[in-house]
Amino acid sequence: FTWNVPKLMEMDIRTVPGTSHEELIRCAKKLAEDMGALERPVPCKVTVMNNRPAVETKPENPLVKRMRKAMGETGLDDGLRGHYFYTDASQLVPGRDLPFVIAGPGDDKVAHCVNEKIDLQEVAQMTEVYIRFLEEKE
């Protein structure tokens, strides 16, 4: 009996704010060690190829409140939600007190895909949101 073990397995784990990446990596390494210690060992090695933490700005932050107000005034959904994609904020925000908001036109599900497109009316609507946001007094 022989194991048919793939030479490489790659995992893309997206975390939520508050998840300890150090703990996640420690658990992965422990699992790899345990797999290697089985009666029929499965050779495993953990290599972290990219470590981008999840980031967030709290809903009560003035920046978030101003953006939600501007979106509501233009008839857009001002609800809060998380995103599953990478943003530069994960590189710029950790360790700093930098609030951020991701807001723009288009459907997240088709971003960076073949035939990606954005309706020009959505661009105009977001332009109005940004104008209202910038004109809002704190």
C-alpha positions in Angstrom: 0.0 0.0 0.0 1.3 3.4 -0.9 0.0 6.9 -0.3 -0.9 8.9 -3.3 0.2 12.2 -1.8 0.1 15.4 -3.8 3.4 17.2 -4.0 1.8 20.5 -3.1 -1.3 21.6 -1.5 -2.0 25.3 -1.3 -4.6 26.8 1.1 -6.0 30.4 0.9 -7.4 31.2 4.4 -9.2 34.5 4.7 -9.6 35.5 8.3 -11.9 37.9 10.1 -10.7 40.8 12.3 -9.5 39.5 15.7 -8.1 36.3 14.3 -4.6 35.6 15.5 -2.5 34.7 12.5 0.3 33.5 14.8 -2.1 31.0 16.4 -3.5 29.9 13.1 0.1 29.3 11.8 1.0 27.5 15.0 -2.0 25.2 14.6 -1.2 24.4 11.0 2.4 23.5 11.9 1.2 21.3 14.7 -1.2 19.5 12.3 1.7 19.0 9.8 3.8 17.6 12.6 1.0 15.2 13.7 0.5 14.1 10.1 4.2 13.2 9.9 4.0 11.2 13.2 1.2 8.9 12.0 1.8 5.1 11.6 1.9 5.8 7.9 3.3 9.3 7.9 2.1 11.9 5.5 5.0 14.3 4.9 3.8 17.9 5.4 5.5 21.2 5.6 3.9 24.6 6.3 5.1 27.6 4.3 3.4 30.9 4.8 3.4 32.6 1.3 1.3 35.6 2.2 0.2 36.9 5.6 -2.4 39.7 5.3 -4.4 40.4 8.4 -8.1 41.2 8.3 -8.8 44.8 9.2 -11.8 46.8 10.1 -13.0 50.3 11.2 -15.6 50.3 13.9 -19.1 51.5 12.9 -19.0 54.3 15.5 -16.0 55.8 13.8 -16.8 59.4 12.5 -15.4 58.4 9.0 -17.8 55.5 8.8 -20.7 57.6 10.0 -20.0 60.3 7.4 -19.8 57.8 4.6 -23.0 56.0 5.7 -24.8 59.3 5.8 -23.6 60.4 2.3 -24.6 57.0 0.9 -28.0 57.1 2.5 -28.6 60.6 1.2 -28.0 59.4 -2.3 -30.2 56.4 -2.0 -27.5 53.8 -1.7 -27.4 51.0 0.8 -25.5 52.4 3.8 -25.3 49.0 5.5 -22.0 47.7 6.8 -20.5 44.4 5.6 -17.2 42.7 5.3 -15.4 41.8 2.2 -13.6 38.7 1.2 -11.1 40.3 -1.0 -7.7 41.8 -0.4 -7.3 45.6 0.0 -4.2 47.7 0.6 -5.7 48.6 4.0 -4.4 45.2 5.3 -0.9 46.5 4.6 -1.4 50.2 5.6 -3.6 49.9 8.7 -2.2 47.3 11.1 -0.2 49.0 13.9 -1.6 52.4 13.1 -4.7 54.3 14.0 -5.9 54.7 10.4 -9.7 54.5 9.9 -10.7 53.4 6.4 -13.9 52.8 4.4 -14.2 50.8 1.2 -16.9 52.4 -1.0 -17.2 52.5 -4.7 -19.3 51.6 -7.7 -19.8 48.2 -9.2 -20.5 44.7 -8.0 -17.8 43.1 -5.8 -18.6 39.7 -7.4 -17.4 40.7 -10.8 -14.4 42.8 -9.8 -11.2 41.8 -11.5 -12.9 39.1 -13.6 -13.2 38.6 -17.3 -15.6 41.2 -18.8 -15.5 43.3 -15.6 -17.7 46.4 -16.1 -19.3 49.2 -14.1 -22.5 51.0 -15.0 -21.7 54.7 -15.7 -24.8 55.6 -13.6 -23.2 53.9 -10.6 -20.0 55.9 -11.2 -22.1 59.1 -11.2 -24.0 58.1 -8.1 -20.7 57.3 -6.2 -19.3 60.7 -7.4 -22.3 62.3 -5.7 -21.6 60.2 -2.5 -18.0 61.4 -2.4 -19.0 65.1 -2.9 -21.5 64.8 -0.1 -18.9 63.1 2.1 -16.3 65.8 1.5 -18.8 68.6 2.0 -20.1 67.2 5.3 -18.9 69.1 8.4 -17.6 66.9 11.2 
